[in-house]
Amino acid sequence: MSMITKQKKESGFVETVRVIFHALVIALLIRTFLFQPFNIPSGSMKATLLVGDYLFVSKYSYGFSRFSFPFAFNLFSGRVFAGEPERGDVVVFKLPKDDSTDYIKRVIGLPGDRIQMIDGVLNINGQPIKREKIADWISEEPDGRRVRIKRWRETLPNGKSYETLDLVDNGFYDNTPVYQVPLGHYFMMGDNRDNSTDSRVLTAVGYVPYDNLVGRAEILFFSIEEGRHAWEIWTWPFSVRWSRLFSLVR
């Protein structure tokens, strides 16, 4: 092998390593400061989000805390470039009792709010929110069954509107005490009200500190049927939920 040929091969290898390194750095910066992918592992946010949905979470929406960074490096306290979440935002946050676990729920209560469920109706600061019955939601179960579930449209005081599911009458958390949201904390609830471990369960989730917010759910970029895996590309023509791709999270 001539010296020139050897130098060319070494130069090509170094250039490949450099390109890969730059790509990894760019991907890390995007994931840390702009958008982080997140997949839905449970049905607590049905029918807004389904098991098998993949979405992008905007990291910059609420500013950055130590939980914005890989491995939650404690580089500083509090948040920088802070932005306040709005009532009704769908948010990814670190579980207060286990900051290695990500949860996704909807912001229902702001700092200082009083939250209560009375006969399945959400009350905020002593007032029931607007709630209207809409057509049942048809759940496509992994075993092929189609199940009808009661569905409601809720409208929060700021005008944010979304759908919730009601699996059973008089569910365990359809009637609760009054939750007084502490300052610097938020009250989160799943849209699948009878199948969501959320801020109503003080021993499991409770009030979520502002610093634990990771980002706001923005857009679905992929969705595959429950029980399937995204890497099973040979099933895609039939298992991908094509109608959900590139839809906004509301």
C-alpha positions in Angstrom: 0.0 0.0 0.0 1.4 3.3 -1.0 1.9 6.1 1.5 -0.6 8.3 -0.3 -3.3 5.6 -0.3 -2.7 5.0 3.5 -2.9 8.8 4.2 -6.2 8.9 2.3 -7.7 6.1 4.2 -6.6 7.6 7.6 -8.0 11.0 6.5 -11.3 9.4 5.5 -11.6 7.5 8.9 -10.9 10.7 10.8 -13.5 12.6 8.8 -16.1 9.9 9.5 -15.4 10.1 13.2 -15.6 13.9 13.1 -19.0 13.8 11.3 -20.4 11.2 13.8 -19.1 13.2 16.7 -20.7 16.4 15.4 -24.0 14.6 14.8 -24.1 13.3 18.3 -23.3 16.7 19.8 -26.1 18.3 17.7 -28.6 15.5 18.7 -27.7 16.0 22.4 -28.2 19.8 22.1 -31.5 19.4 20.4 -32.7 16.8 23.0 -31.5 19.0 25.9 -32.6 22.4 24.8 -35.3 22.0 22.2 -37.2 18.7 21.8 -37.1 15.4 23.5 -38.9 12.3 22.2 -41.3 10.5 24.6 -43.5 7.4 24.2 -46.7 6.6 25.9 -46.5 3.5 28.0 -49.9 3.5 29.7 -53.6 4.4 29.1 -53.9 7.1 31.7 -54.2 9.9 29.1 -56.7 8.2 26.8 -58.3 9.3 24.6 -55.9 12.2 24.1 -52.9 10.0 24.0 -52.8 6.2 23.4 -50.4 3.5 24.3 -48.0 3.3 21.4 -48.0 7.1 20.7 -44.6 8.8 20.2 -44.4 12.5 20.7 -42.0 15.4 20.9 -41.9 17.4 24.1 -40.7 21.0 23.9 -38.0 21.5 26.6 -37.9 25.3 26.3 -41.6 25.9 27.0 -41.1 26.3 30.8 -37.4 27.0 30.8 -34.8 24.7 32.2 -34.1 23.0 35.5 -31.7 20.2 36.4 -34.2 17.7 35.1 -33.8 19.2 31.6 -30.4 17.6 31.4 -29.3 14.0 30.9 -28.9 12.1 34.2 -30.4 15.2 36.0 -27.0 16.7 36.7 -27.5 19.2 39.5 -25.7 22.1 37.8 -27.9 24.8 39.3 -31.0 25.3 41.5 -34.4 26.5 40.3 -35.2 27.2 36.6 -33.6 29.5 34.1 -35.5 31.2 31.2 -38.6 30.2 33.2 -42.1 30.1 31.7 -45.3 29.3 33.5 -47.4 26.3 32.4 -51.0 27.1 31.6 -54.0 25.3 32.9 -54.8 22.5 30.4 -51.2 21.9 29.1 -50.2 18.3 28.7 -46.9 18.1 30.5 -44.1 15.6 31.0 -42.6 15.8 34.5 -40.4 13.8 36.9 -42.3 11.9 39.5 -41.7 13.8 42.8 -41.1 10.6 44.8 -38.8 9.1 42.1 -37.1 11.6 39.8 -35.9 8.8 37.5 -39.5 8.2 36.4 -41.3 10.3 33.8 -45.0 10.9 33.9 -47.3 12.7 31.5 -50.5 14.3 32.6 -52.6 17.5 32.2 -52.1 20.6 34.3 -55.4 21.1 36.2 -54.4 23.1 39.3 -52.1 26.1 39.5 -50.3 27.2 42.6 -52.8 28.3 45.3 -55.8 26.6 43.6 -58.3 24.4 45.5 -59.1 21.3 43.5 -61.9 18.8 44.3 -63.8 16.0 42.5 -67.5 15.9 43.4 -69.6 13.1 41.8 -67.0 12.9 38.9 -67.2 16.6 38.2 -64.0 18.7 38.5 -64.3 21.7 40.8 -61.7 24.5 40.8 -61.7 27.0 43.6 -65.2 26.0 44.6 -66.8 26.1 41.1 -67.6 23.2 38.9 -66.1 23.4 35.5 -68.2 23.1 32.3 -68.7 19.5 31.4 -70.8 18.1 28.6 -71.5 14.5 27.5 -70.4 13.6 24.0 -70.4 10.4 21.9 -68.9 7.4 23.5 -65.3 6.5 22.7 -64.7 3.1 21.1 -61.7 1.5 22.6 -59.9 -1.0 20.3 -58.5 -3.5 22.8 -55.3 -5.6 22.0 -57.4 -8.8 22.0 -59.6 -7.3 19.3 -62.6 -6.4 21.4 -64.3 -3.0 20.9 -65.4 -1.4 24.2 -67.7 1.6 24.5 -66.6 4.1 27.1 -68.5 7.2 28.3 -66.8 10.4 27.2 -67.0 14.0 28.3 -65.8 17.3 27.1 -64.4 19.5 29.9 -63.7 23.2 29.5 -61.4 24.9 32.1 -61.8 28.5 33.3 -59.2 29.7 30.8 -61.2 28.2 27.9 -59.0 25.2 27.3 -61.2 22.3 26.2 -60.3 18.6 26.0 -62.0 15.1 26.3 -62.0 12.8 29.3 -63.1 9.2 29.7 -65.4 7.8 32.4 -64.8 4.1 32.8 -67.1 3.5 35.8 -69.7 5.4 37.7 -68.7 6.4 41.3 -65.0 5.6 40.7 -62.6 5.6 43.6 -61.4 9.2 42.9 -64.8 10.6 41.7 -65.2 12.1 45.1 -62.2 13.6 46.9 -61.3 16.0 49.7 -60.2 19.5 48.7 -56.6 19.6 47.5 -54.9 22.9 48.3 -52.1 23.3 45.7 -49.0 24.7 47.4 -47.1 27.6 46.0 -44.5 26.5 43.5 -46.4 23.3 42.7 -49.0 22.1 40.2 -51.9 19.6 40.3 -51.8 17.0 37.5 -54.6 14.7 36.3 -54.9 12.1 33.6 -57.7 12.4 31.0 -58.7 8.7 31.6 -60.0 9.7 35.0 -60.8 6.2 36.4 -57.5 4.8 35.3 -54.9 7.4 36.2 -52.5 7.6 39.1 -52.1 11.3 39.4 -52.1 14.2 41.9 -55.3 12.9 43.5 -53.1 10.1 44.9 -51.0 12.0 47.4 -49.0 9.0 48.4 -48.0 8.2 44.8 -47.8 11.5 42.9 -49.3 14.4 44.8 -48.4 18.0 44.1 -45.7 18.4 41.4 -42.9 20.9 42.0 -42.3 23.5 39.3 -38.7 22.3 39.0 -39.8 18.8 38.1 -41.5 19.9 34.8 -39.6 18.6 31.8 -41.6 20.1 29.0 -44.9 20.4 27.2 -46.2 17.7 24.8 -46.4 19.2 21.3 -46.8 16.9 18.4 -47.3 13.1 17.7 -44.6 12.0 15.2 -45.4 8.2 15.3 -48.1 5.9 16.6 -48.4 2.1 16.6 -51.1 -0.2 17.9 -50.9 -1.3 21.5 -48.9 -4.5 21.8 -46.8 -3.7 18.8 -43.2 -2.4 18.8 -41.9 0.5 16.6 -39.0 -1.6 15.5 -41.3 -4.2 13.9 -41.2 -2.4 10.6 -42.6 -5.4 8.8 -46.0 -4.8 10.6 -46.1 -1.1 9.8 -48.5 -1.1 6.9 -51.2 -2.5 9.2 -50.1 -1.6 12.8 -49.2 2.1 12.3 -52.1 4.5 13.3 -51.5 6.6 10.2 -54.3 9.1 11.0 -52.5 10.1 14.3 -49.2 11.0 12.7 -48.1 14.6 13.0 -51.2 15.6 15.0 -50.9 18.3 17.7 -51.4 17.4 21.3 -54.3 19.4 22.7 
